[in-house]
Amino acid sequence: MTPSRQDPRLRTSTVPLTKPPMTITVLASGSAWQGHVPTARRICRKAARGALDAAWTHASFLTTSSAAELTVVLAGDEVVRTLNRQWRGEDKATNVLAFEARDTTSPKEAPRYIGDVVLAFETVTAEAAAQGKKFEDHLAHLVVHGVLHLLGFDHEKEEDAHAMEALEIKILARLGIGNPYAAAEALLG
């Protein structure tokens, strides 16, 4: 006998079929971001949404009954350098920092605050130029990368790095952006 579609043995996934509502706030510190790319806020929202949509099943705290929120902060190198020194012990600017929220005291019906992604304008600009990438594409990639960190992805181990990069490539492709690792892979390959 062939099992029917209603057969519980065919239900292999416990993942809800609908994604939770998500709020993405983008804050810009200074005018450099807006002057260089007037659409920076839109790019960040779209990239963050793409990462959340693609990876939400990996984050156990995102369920159909809980909304999620995160913030993308467009800052300068000095702000990022200060944060990097304070929280990671590295006295230098970096392209993106991700600060996962660890507050578990919110009521269950309240939106879950995922955390903050902070980007450094001068570093992102210099990297895009040095790597021959469109600034907008590099910005989107770094937002995706930061959001994936908020959802628990990391690249400390080689196998985790490959999985995270593969997901980044998939998300960026959905956004119409090419593989950000292609140039490096061509040099190695």
SULURDA-V576141 format. One line per field, one symbol per residue. phi: phi as a letter, one per 40 degrees, with the letter a starting at -180 (. if undefined). Layout:
phi: ???
This chain:
phi: .cccccccccccbbcdcbcccbbbbbbbbgcdccccbdcdccdcccccccccccbcccbcccbccbcbbabbbcbbdcccccccccbbgbcacbcabbbccbcbcccdccdcccibbbbbdccccccdcccgbcdcccdddccddcccccchcabccdcccccccccddccccccgbcdccdccccccc
